[in-house]
């Protein structure tokens, strides 16, 4: 995660220094770029999966969002 954040910051810094976006991206290793793209996608998929699991679990246990979920 830290490498993905670092890659993004390096890219932004290179663009502010006057380099074009392709030149800034060319200096970043491919695995960092891949991580920077895949981590948010994986987080979104996990978020939807957990929301679906929670909804299914609440329905199975006969819980409602109105009763505090206890």
Phi and psi in radians as a Rosetta constraint file:
Dihedral C 1 N 2 CA 2 C 2 CIRCULARHARMONIC -1.118 0.35
Dihedral N 2 CA 2 C 2 N 3 CIRCULARHARMONIC -0.630 0.35
Dihedral C 2 N 3 CA 3 C 3 CIRCULARHARMONIC -1.171 0.35
Dihedral N 3 CA 3 C 3 N 4 CIRCULARHARMONIC -0.626 0.35
Dihedral C 3 N 4 CA 4 C 4 CIRCULARHARMONIC -1.163 0.35
Dihedral N 4 CA 4 C 4 N 5 CIRCULARHARMONIC -0.717 0.35
Dihedral C 4 N 5 CA 5 C 5 CIRCULARHARMONIC -1.148 0.35
Dihedral N 5 CA 5 C 5 N 6 CIRCULARHARMONIC -0.741 0.35
Dihedral C 5 N 6 CA 6 C 6 CIRCULARHARMONIC -1.091 0.35
Dihedral N 6 CA 6 C 6 N 7 CIRCULARHARMONIC -0.709 0.35
Dihedral C 6 N 7 CA 7 C 7 CIRCULARHARMONIC -1.080 0.35
Dihedral N 7 CA 7 C 7 N 8 CIRCULARHARMONIC -0.757 0.35
Dihedral C 7 N 8 CA 8 C 8 CIRCULARHARMONIC -1.120 0.35
Dihedral N 8 CA 8 C 8 N 9 CIRCULARHARMONIC -0.733 0.35
Dihedral C 8 N 9 CA 9 C 9 CIRCULARHARMONIC -1.156 0.35
Dihedral N 9 CA 9 C 9 N 10 CIRCULARHARMONIC -0.681 0.35
Dihedral C 9 N 10 CA 10 C 10 CIRCULARHARMONIC -1.120 0.35
Dihedral N 10 CA 10 C 10 N 11 CIRCULARHARMONIC -0.697 0.35
Dihedral C 10 N 11 CA 11 C 11 CIRCULARHARMONIC -1.107 0.35
Dihedral N 11 CA 11 C 11 N 12 CIRCULARHARMONIC -0.793 0.35
Dihedral C 11 N 12 CA 12 C 12 CIRCULARHARMONIC -1.123 0.35
Dihedral N 12 CA 12 C 12 N 13 CIRCULARHARMONIC -0.743 0.35
Dihedral C 12 N 13 CA 13 C 13 CIRCULARHARMONIC -1.107 0.35
Dihedral N 13 CA 13 C 13 N 14 CIRCULARHARMONIC -0.698 0.35
Dihedral C 13 N 14 CA 14 C 14 CIRCULARHARMONIC -1.156 0.35
Dihedral N 14 CA 14 C 14 N 15 CIRCULARHARMONIC -0.647 0.35
Dihedral C 14 N 15 CA 15 C 15 CIRCULARHARMONIC -1.208 0.35
Dihedral N 15 CA 15 C 15 N 16 CIRCULARHARMONIC -0.655 0.35
Dihedral C 15 N 16 CA 16 C 16 CIRCULARHARMONIC -1.210 0.35
Dihedral N 16 CA 16 C 16 N 17 CIRCULARHARMONIC -0.451 0.35
Dihedral C 16 N 17 CA 17 C 17 CIRCULARHARMONIC -1.361 0.35
Dihedral N 17 CA 17 C 17 N 18 CIRCULARHARMONIC -0.083 0.35
Dihedral C 17 N 18 CA 18 C 18 CIRCULARHARMONIC 1.946 0.35
Dihedral N 18 CA 18 C 18 N 19 CIRCULARHARMONIC -0.076 0.35
Dihedral C 18 N 19 CA 19 C 19 CIRCULARHARMONIC -1.378 0.35
Dihedral N 19 CA 19 C 19 N 20 CIRCULARHARMONIC 2.634 0.35
Dihedral C 19 N 20 CA 20 C 20 CIRCULARHARMONIC -1.316 0.35
Dihedral N 20 CA 20 C 20 N 21 CIRCULARHARMONIC 2.869 0.35
Dihedral C 20 N 21 CA 21 C 21 CIRCULARHARMONIC -1.060 0.35
Dihedral N 21 CA 21 C 21 N 22 CIRCULARHARMONIC -0.779 0.35
Dihedral C 21 N 22 CA 22 C 22 CIRCULARHARMONIC -1.086 0.35
Dihedral N 22 CA 22 C 22 N 23 CIRCULARHARMONIC -0.652 0.35
Dihedral C 22 N 23 CA 23 C 23 CIRCULARHARMONIC -1.190 0.35
Dihedral N 23 CA 23 C 23 N 24 CIRCULARHARMONIC -0.652 0.35
Dihedral C 23 N 24 CA 24 C 24 CIRCULARHARMONIC -1.176 0.35
Dihedral N 24 CA 24 C 24 N 25 CIRCULARHARMONIC -0.707 0.35
Dihedral C 24 N 25 CA 25 C 25 CIRCULARHARMONIC -1.230 0.35
Dihedral N 25 CA 25 C 25 N 26 CIRCULARHARMONIC -0.518 0.35
Dihedral C 25 N 26 CA 26 C 26 CIRCULARHARMONIC -1.156 0.35
Dihedral N 26 CA 26 C 26 N 27 CIRCULARHARMONIC -0.435 0.35
Dihedral C 26 N 27 CA 27 C 27 CIRCULARHARMONIC -1.487 0.35
Dihedral N 27 CA 27 C 27 N 28 CIRCULARHARMONIC -0.015 0.35
Dihedral C 27 N 28 CA 28 C 28 CIRCULARHARMONIC -1.842 0.35
Dihedral N 28 CA 28 C 28 N 29 CIRCULARHARMONIC 2.287 0.35
Dihedral C 28 N 29 CA 29 C 29 CIRCULARHARMONIC -1.023 0.35
Dihedral N 29 CA 29 C 29 N 30 CIRCULARHARMONIC 2.594 0.35
Dihedral C 29 N 30 CA 30 C 30 CIRCULARHARMONIC -1.087 0.35
Dihedral N 30 CA 30 C 30 N 31 CIRCULARHARMONIC -0.620 0.35
Dihedral C 30 N 31 CA 31 C 31 CIRCULARHARMONIC -1.188 0.35
Dihedral N 31 CA 31 C 31 N 32 CIRCULARHARMONIC -0.537 0.35
Dihedral C 31 N 32 CA 32 C 32 CIRCULARHARMONIC -1.204 0.35
Dihedral N 32 CA 32 C 32 N 33 CIRCULARHARMONIC -0.719 0.35
Dihedral C 32 N 33 CA 33 C 33 CIRCULARHARMONIC -1.129 0.35
Dihedral N 33 CA 33 C 33 N 34 CIRCULARHARMONIC -0.723 0.35
Dihedral C 33 N 34 CA 34 C 34 CIRCULARHARMONIC -1.103 0.35
Dihedral N 34 CA 34 C 34 N 35 CIRCULARHARMONIC -0.731 0.35
Dihedral C 34 N 35 CA 35 C 35 CIRCULARHARMONIC -1.129 0.35
Dihedral N 35 CA 35 C 35 N 36 CIRCULARHARMONIC -0.690 0.35
Dihedral C 35 N 36 CA 36 C 36 CIRCULARHARMONIC -1.118 0.35
Dihedral N 36 CA 36 C 36 N 37 CIRCULARHARMONIC -0.507 0.35
Dihedral C 36 N 37 CA 37 C 37 CIRCULARHARMONIC -1.486 0.35
Dihedral N 37 CA 37 C 37 N 38 CIRCULARHARMONIC -0.690 0.35
Dihedral C 37 N 38 CA 38 C 38 CIRCULARHARMONIC -1.446 0.35
Dihedral N 38 CA 38 C 38 N 39 CIRCULARHARMONIC -0.503 0.35
Dihedral C 38 N 39 CA 39 C 39 CIRCULARHARMONIC -1.078 0.35
Dihedral N 39 CA 39 C 39 N 40 CIRCULARHARMONIC -0.833 0.35
Dihedral C 39 N 40 CA 40 C 40 CIRCULARHARMONIC -1.129 0.35
Dihedral N 40 CA 40 C 40 N 41 CIRCULARHARMONIC -0.610 0.35
Dihedral C 40 N 41 CA 41 C 41 CIRCULARHARMONIC -1.125 0.35
Dihedral N 41 CA 41 C 41 N 42 CIRCULARHARMONIC -0.810 0.35
Dihedral C 41 N 42 CA 42 C 42 CIRCULARHARMONIC -1.107 0.35
Dihedral N 42 CA 42 C 42 N 43 CIRCULARHARMONIC -0.665 0.35
Dihedral C 42 N 43 CA 43 C 43 CIRCULARHARMONIC -1.127 0.35
Dihedral N 43 CA 43 C 43 N 44 CIRCULARHARMONIC -0.697 0.35
Dihedral C 43 N 44 CA 44 C 44 CIRCULARHARMONIC -1.146 0.35
Dihedral N 44 CA 44 C 44 N 45 CIRCULARHARMONIC -0.749 0.35
Dihedral C 44 N 45 CA 45 C 45 CIRCULARHARMONIC -1.092 0.35
Dihedral N 45 CA 45 C 45 N 46 CIRCULARHARMONIC -0.765 0.35
Dihedral C 45 N 46 CA 46 C 46 CIRCULARHARMONIC -1.102 0.35
Dihedral N 46 CA 46 C 46 N 47 CIRCULARHARMONIC -0.679 0.35
Dihedral C 46 N 47 CA 47 C 47 CIRCULARHARMONIC -1.104 0.35
Dihedral N 47 CA 47 C 47 N 48 CIRCULARHARMONIC -0.787 0.35
Dihedral C 47 N 48 CA 48 C 48 CIRCULARHARMONIC -1.160 0.35
Dihedral N 48 CA 48 C 48 N 49 CIRCULARHARMONIC -0.669 0.35
Dihedral C 48 N 49 CA 49 C 49 CIRCULARHARMONIC -1.137 0.35
Dihedral N 49 CA 49 C 49 N 50 CIRCULARHARMONIC -0.747 0.35
Dihedral C 49 N 50 CA 50 C 50 CIRCULARHARMONIC -1.184 0.35
Dihedral N 50 CA 50 C 50 N 51 CIRCULARHARMONIC -0.637 0.35
Dihedral C 50 N 51 CA 51 C 51 CIRCULARHARMONIC -1.139 0.35
Dihedral N 51 CA 51 C 51 N 52 CIRCULARHARMONIC -0.716 0.35
Dihedral C 51 N 52 CA 52 C 52 CIRCULARHARMONIC -1.152 0.35
Dihedral N 52 CA 52 C 52 N 53 CIRCULARHARMONIC -0.705 0.35
Dihedral C 52 N 53 CA 53 C 53 CIRCULARHARMONIC -1.114 0.35
Dihedral N 53 CA 53 C 53 N 54 CIRCULARHARMONIC -0.731 0.35
Dihedral C 53 N 54 CA 54 C 54 CIRCULARHARMONIC -1.137 0.35
Dihedral N 54 CA 54 C 54 N 55 CIRCULARHARMONIC -0.731 0.35
Dihedral C 54 N 55 CA 55 C 55 CIRCULARHARMONIC -1.120 0.35
Dihedral N 55 CA 55 C 55 N 56 CIRCULARHARMONIC -0.750 0.35
Dihedral C 55 N 56 CA 56 C 56 CIRCULARHARMONIC -1.137 0.35
Dihedral N 56 CA 56 C 56 N 57 CIRCULARHARMONIC -0.724 0.35
Dihedral C 56 N 57 CA 57 C 57 CIRCULARHARMONIC -1.151 0.35
Dihedral N 57 CA 57 C 57 N 58 CIRCULARHARMONIC -0.714 0.35
Dihedral C 57 N 58 CA 58 C 58 CIRCULARHARMONIC -1.117 0.35
Dihedral N 58 CA 58 C 58 N 59 CIRCULARHARMONIC -0.688 0.35
Dihedral C 58 N 59 CA 59 C 59 CIRCULARHARMONIC -1.194 0.35
Dihedral N 59 CA 59 C 59 N 60 CIRCULARHARMONIC -0.695 0.35
Dihedral C 59 N 60 CA 60 C 60 CIRCULARHARMONIC -1.154 0.35
Dihedral N 60 CA 60 C 60 N 61 CIRCULARHARMONIC -0.653 0.35
Dihedral C 60 N 61 CA 61 C 61 CIRCULARHARMONIC -1.578 0.35
Dihedral N 61 CA 61 C 61 N 62 CIRCULARHARMONIC 0.124 0.35
Dihedral C 61 N 62 CA 62 C 62 CIRCULARHARMONIC 1.050 0.35
Dihedral N 62 CA 62 C 62 N 63 CIRCULARHARMONIC 0.780 0.35
Dihedral C 62 N 63 CA 63 C 63 CIRCULARHARMONIC -1.846 0.35
Dihedral N 63 CA 63 C 63 N 64 CIRCULARHARMONIC 2.698 0.35
Dihedral C 63 N 64 CA 64 C 64 CIRCULARHARMONIC -2.224 0.35
Dihedral N 64 CA 64 C 64 N 65 CIRCULARHARMONIC 2.710 0.35
Dihedral C 64 N 65 CA 65 C 65 CIRCULARHARMONIC -1.218 0.35
Dihedral N 65 CA 65 C 65 N 66 CIRCULARHARMONIC -0.233 0.35
Dihedral C 65 N 66 CA 66 C 66 CIRCULARHARMONIC -1.445 0.35
Dihedral N 66 CA 66 C 66 N 67 CIRCULARHARMONIC -0.379 0.35
Dihedral C 66 N 67 CA 67 C 67 CIRCULARHARMONIC -1.700 0.35
Dihedral N 67 CA 67 C 67 N 68 CIRCULARHARMONIC 0.270 0.35
Dihedral C 67 N 68 CA 68 C 68 CIRCULARHARMONIC 1.455 0.35
Dihedral N 68 CA 68 C 68 N 69 CIRCULARHARMONIC -0.020 0.35
Dihedral C 68 N 69 CA 69 C 69 CIRCULARHARMONIC 1.215 0.35
Dihedral N 69 CA 69 C 69 N 70 CIRCULARHARMONIC 0.380 0.35
